[in-house]
Amino acid sequence: MVFNSNIIRSPDSKSKQQSKILENKHIIEESVNMNMEIENQQMEEQQTKILQLSIINSPVSTSTGTILKINQSGLVTGSLRDKKDSVTYFGYLSDPNSSDIKEEDKIDYQLPRKNLEIKEEENKNEGRFFQIRYDDKSSTYMLKDLGKGLGTFIKIKSSFQLRDSTLISVGDSFIVINFENDNLQ
């Protein structure tokens, strides 16, 4: 005796099965695409240099030892300006959180000062002292003195490419530059 093991399925059952297969295929494709996006983002982050600034001497003892990290978007954490535009501004404002400060005068990082009481004539030394800008084309960080404050260690008249172990003196503070991804140039 021979038995036929084929099961006769209704057209609806076959259609449901094909629909389920297509749905599963779509889910798998979405998952693969998401994984590729995550991998691409991780590769991009690994290739971007993280600029690390270490305050090694400061008139305010609590600032000595502070480490600031800057990436291609700007200051990674603690930005007073809270903008991600490839530029980080350093300076001094008597009240950096004041709502009266114009957008073009805001800073990302408040440099420490020895004497916090500002005299009227010292207001000329208030504002943005220098900026660090990430340049996408050359994949470098550029430093530019903005003409306020006491200047930098070397008076810079144009942008300056930051290199590992660069020492910067700004006002009463010294900052050392280090890159975290030292396999990158």
Secondary structure, DSSP 8 states (H G I E B T S, - for coil): ----------HHHHHHHHHHHHHHHHHHHHHHHHHHHHHHHHHHHHHS--EEEEEEE-SSTTTTT-EEEEETTEESS--SS---SSEEEEEE-SSTT-TTS-GGG--SEE---S--S--GGGGGG-EEEEEEEEETTTTEEEEEE-S-TT-BSS--SS-EE--TT-EEEETTEEEEEEES-TT--
